[in-house]
Amino acid sequence: MVSIMNEALQLEVGHKVLEVGAGSGWHAATIAEIVAPSDAPRSEWGHVYTVEIIQGLAEFARKNIINNGYGDRVTIICSDGSMGYPEKAPYDRILVTAAAPEVPKPLIEQLKPNGIMLIPIGNISLFQSLIKITKGADGKLEEENLGGVAFVPLTGRYGHKF
């Protein structure tokens, strides 16, 4: 799923990326290898900001990122990812690694024109669709269903209510 999502995001060197749901930090590290490859000049590097709502997971991801040499390319934030991370917006790419009931408006607002967002949309019973949203230069949104997926539910203000 990580490679499918990375390919669908059409990542490029220099992109600023928001990931909602850090988990172990693995996905953020794979993105960092594309947007900020160690063999490219630092002046051309992009950056990955990953937001995790569960403090223990955020700490786990932070340790993994630092221990594996990605601390200069990935920032872990413990916060409600359904609200995005407006402090560093707008983003070239946004990916959400938990299923939302609908696309959170703050994430759309934080996506740059000509940006791409991937988000699983659906219910909490692990049946969702991976939706690719492309924001045109004029701000118009295009959606494409990339198929069925199974993700944990998104929590937070724009997540599922239990």
HELIX and SHEET records of a PDB file:
HELIX    1   1 VAL A    2  LEU A    9  1                                   8    
HELIX    2   2 TRP A   26  VAL A   35  1                                  10    
HELIX    3   3 ARG A   42  GLU A   44  5                                   3    
HELIX    4   4 GLN A   55  ASN A   67  1                                  13    
HELIX    5   5 GLY A   81  MET A   83  5                                   3    
HELIX    6   6 PRO A   86  LYS A   88  5                                   3    
HELIX    7   7 LYS A  105  GLN A  110  1                                   6    
SHEET    1   A 7 VAL A  74  CYS A  78  0                                        
SHEET    2   A 7 HIS A  47  GLU A  52  1                                        
SHEET    3   A 7 LYS A  16  VAL A  20  1                                        
SHEET    4   A 7 TYR A  91  VAL A  96  1                                        
SHEET    5   A 7 LEU A 111  GLY A 122  1                                        
SHEET    6   A 7 GLN A 128  LYS A 135 -1                                        
SHEET    7   A 7 LEU A 141  VAL A 149 -1                                        
END                                                                             
